[in-house]
Amino acid sequence: MNQQDSQFSSNQLFLSVILMVAGAHLCNDLIQSMLTATYPLLEEKYRLSFAQVGCISLVISLQLQFYSPQSVITQISIRNLIYYH
């Protein structure tokens, strides 16, 4: 494998990682926005108080923030990304 093939392979890997992170971010934002739209339905169906709906919102927001692509990227060393690129 020569230098040009290696460079093309690393660029392809870098692009695929960026696309996966963007897709994960899109899914994360869609889930969070759809859940907040269902709060009035949950409140009526299960007769929840505003405090209970707020607790549900807090738990979901913390969980989605933990699995957010930004938090995953910050755990990866920038040096490793540059090294593989």
N, C-alpha and C positions, 0 to 999 in steps of 0.2 A: 504494500500500500504506500503510495507516494504522498508527498506533502499536500498536493491539491485535493486528493481524495479524503485525506484526514481533515482538512479544513472544511470541506463540504459536509462531511459527516458530523463534525462538531457544530456547524451552523444549523444543520437539520435538527440535531438534538436540542440545541438552544431554542429554536423556534417551536418545537413540539412542547417543550416545558412551558414556554410562555403561553401557548394556546391552551394547555391544560389548566394553568393557573387562572387564565381569563375565564374559562368555562366554569371552573369551580367557584369563582367569584360571582359569576352570573347566577348560578344555582343558589348560592348562599343568599344573595339579595332577593331572588324570587321567592324563596321560602319565607324569608323574614317579612316581605311585603304581603304575601298571601295570608300569613298567620294573623297579622294585625288587622286585616280586613274581616276576619272571622270572629273577632272578639265580641261584637254585638250578638252574633248568633249563639256563641257559647254562653254568654250572659243570660240570654233568654231561655235557652234549652235547659241548662243546668241550674238556673236561678242563682248565679254567682253574684257576689257583691263586687263593687269597684276595687276593693282591696284584694280580693282573690284574683280578679282579672289582672291586676297590677303585678301580683306575685307570679302569675303565669308568664306575663310579659317579661319580667325580670329574669326568670330562669331561662326562657327561650333566648333572650338577647345575650345572656352570658354564655350560653352553650354555642350559639352561632358565632359569637365573637371568638371563642376559643378555637373553633374549627375554620375560621376565616383564612383565606389564602395569605393575607398579609402576615398573620401570626406565624404561619408555617414558613414563609419566606424569611422572616426575621430570625428564625431558628437555624437557617442554613447560612453558612459563612459566605460572605461575598467573595472572599478569596477563592473558595472552591468553585463558584460560578465562573469567575474569571479564568481560573486554571483550566476548566473543562471547555471554555469557549475559546 
